[in-house]
C-alpha cells in the first residue's frame, strides 16, 4: 500500500506552521517527479505530442520558476543568469537525462525548503515586487504561488509522461 500524500503525513520539522502547505506541496512534487522520471529516455523527455510542451520542459520550467519566484520572495530581482535560464527552458537541445533532471529538481526543492524554513512568519504579509513591471505581491503570495505553479507543471509532466509511455 502506498503511503499517504505528503500533506497527510504530519507537520514537517523546522518548517513554520503557516508554511507547512508550501513544503508539503514541494515534497509531493519531488515524489511525483521521481516516479515519472523512472525508466524514461532523454528522447522521450523531449517528445512533443500535438504541439504540447515536452515532459522535460515542464521539469525545467518548474526548476526555473521555483528559483525565480523564491528570488522575488526574498526581495531580489532576477539575475542575468536566471533570465538566460528562462529563455533556455523550451530549448530541446537543453535535453538532460532523467537522472540529471531528477537531481536538478531535487536541488531546486532543497533550496526552496531551506528558504521556507528560514522565512519568519512575521514577514509573510510584507510586500514584494515581481518582474520588470514590479507587480505587487507578498512573501506568502509568492511562496504559495511557487508551490502551486510547481504542482501545475508536475501534473502536466505526469500526464505527458503517461501519454508518451502509452504511445511507446
For each residue, the residues with C-beta under 8 A, 3 or more apart:
1:
2:
3: 9
4: 8 9
5: 8 9 24 28
6: 9 24 25 27 28 31
7: 21 24 25 28
8: 4 5
9: 3 4 5 6
10:
11: 15 17 20
12: 15 20 23 24 27
13:
14: 117
15: 11 12 19 20 23 113 116 117
16: 19 20 116 117 119 120 121
17: 11 20 121
18: 121 124 140
19: 15 16 22 23 116 119 121 124 140 143
20: 11 12 15 16 17 23 24
21: 7 24 25 144 147
22: 19 25 26 116 143 144 146 147
23: 12 15 19 20 26 27 113 116 117
24: 5 6 7 12 20 21 27 28
25: 6 7 21 22 28 29 147 148 150 151
26: 22 23 29 30 66 109 112 113 116 147 150
27: 6 12 23 24 30 31 109 113
28: 5 6 7 24 25 31 32 151
29: 25 26 32 33 62 105 109 150 151 154
30: 26 27 33 34 105 106 109
31: 6 27 28 34 35
32: 28 29 35 36 154 157 158
33: 29 30 36 37 59 62 101 102 105 154 157
34: 30 31 37 38 102
35: 31 32 38
36: 32 33 40 55 154 157 158 161
37: 33 34 40 59 98 99 101 102
38: 34 35 98
39: 98
40: 36 37 44 45 55 98 161 164 165
41: 44 45 98
42: 45 46 56 95 96 97 98
43: 46 47 95
44: 40 41 47 55 161 164 165 168
45: 40 41 42 54 55 56 59 95 96 98 101
46: 42 43 54 55 56 92 95
47: 43 44 54 55 164
48: 51 52 53 54
49: 52 160 163 164 167
50:
51: 48
52: 48 49 160
53: 48 57 58 61 90 156 160
54: 45 46 47 48 57 58 92 160
55: 36 40 44 45 46 47 58 59 157 160 161 164
56: 42 45 46 59 60 92 94 95 96 101
57: 53 54 60 61 89 90
58: 53 54 55 61 62 153 154 156 157 160
59: 33 37 45 55 56 62 63 101 104 105 153 154 157
60: 56 57 63 64 88 89 94 96 101
61: 53 57 58 64 65 89 153
62: 29 33 58 59 65 66 105 108 149 150 153 154 157
63: 59 60 66 67 104 105 108
64: 60 61 67 68 82 85 86 89
65: 61 62 68 69 146 149 150 153
66: 26 62 63 69 70 108 109 111 112 146 150
67: 63 64 70 71 82 85 108 111
68: 64 65 71 72 78 82 86
69: 65 66 72 73 142 143 145 146 149
70: 66 67 73 74 111 112 115 142 143 146
71: 67 68 74 76 77 78 79 82
72: 68 69 75 76 77 128 129 130 131 137 142
73: 69 70 115 119 128 139 142 143 146
74: 70 71 115
75: 72 128
76: 71 72
77: 71 72
78: 68 71 82 83 86
79: 71 82 83
80: 83 84
81: 84 85
82: 64 67 68 71 78 79 85 86
83: 78 79 80 86 87
84: 80 81 87 88
85: 64 67 81 82 88 89
86: 64 68 78 82 83 89
87: 83 84 90 91
88: 60 84 85 91 94
89: 57 60 61 64 85 86 94
90: 53 57 87
91: 87 88 94
92: 46 54 56 95
93:
94: 56 60 88 89 91
95: 42 43 45 46 56 92
96: 42 45 56 60 100 101 104
97: 42 100 101
98: 37 38 39 40 41 42 45 101 102
99: 37 102 103
100: 96 97 103 104
101: 33 37 45 56 59 60 96 97 98 104 105
102: 33 34 37 98 99 105 106
103: 99 100 106 107
104: 59 63 96 100 101 107 108
105: 29 30 33 59 62 63 101 102 108 109
106: 30 102 103 109 110
107: 103 104 110 111
108: 62 63 66 67 104 105 111 112
109: 26 27 29 30 66 105 106 112 113
110: 106 107 113 114
111: 66 67 70 107 108 114 115
112: 26 66 70 108 109 115 116 146
113: 15 23 26 27 109 110 116 117
114: 110 111 117 118
115: 70 73 74 111 112 118 119
116: 15 16 19 22 23 26 112 113 119 143
117: 14 15 16 23 113 114
118: 114 115
119: 16 19 73 115 116 123 124 139 143
120: 16 123
121: 16 17 18 19 124
122:
123: 119 120 126 139
124: 18 19 119 121 138 139 140 143
125: 138 139 140
126: 123 138 139
127: 136 137 138
128: 72 73 75 136 137 138 139 141 142
129: 72 134 135 136 137
130: 72 133 134 135 136 137 142
131: 72 134 135
132:
133: 130
134: 129 130 131
135: 129 130 131
136: 127 128 129 130
137: 72 127 128 129 130 141 142 145
138: 124 125 126 127 128 141 142
139: 73 119 123 124 125 126 128 142 143
140: 18 19 124 125 143 144
141: 128 137 138 144 145
142: 69 70 72 73 128 130 137 138 139 145 146
143: 19 22 69 70 73 116 119 124 139 140 146 147
144: 21 22 140 141 147 148
145: 69 137 141 142 148 149
146: 22 65 66 69 70 73 112 142 143 149 150
147: 21 22 25 26 143 144 150 151
148: 25 144 145 151 152
149: 62 65 69 145 146 152 153
150: 25 26 29 62 65 66 146 147 153 154
151: 25 28 29 147 148 154 155
152: 148 149 155 156
153: 58 59 61 62 65 149 150 156 157
154: 29 32 33 36 58 59 62 150 151 157 158
155: 151 152 158 159
156: 53 58 152 153 159 160
157: 32 33 36 55 58 59 62 153 154 160 161
158: 32 36 154 155 161 162
159: 155 156 162 163
160: 49 52 53 54 55 58 156 157 163 164
161: 36 40 44 55 157 158 164 165
162: 158 159 165 166
163: 49 159 160 166 167
164: 40 44 47 49 55 160 161 167 168
165: 40 44 161 162 168
166: 162 163
167: 49 163 164
168: 44 164 165
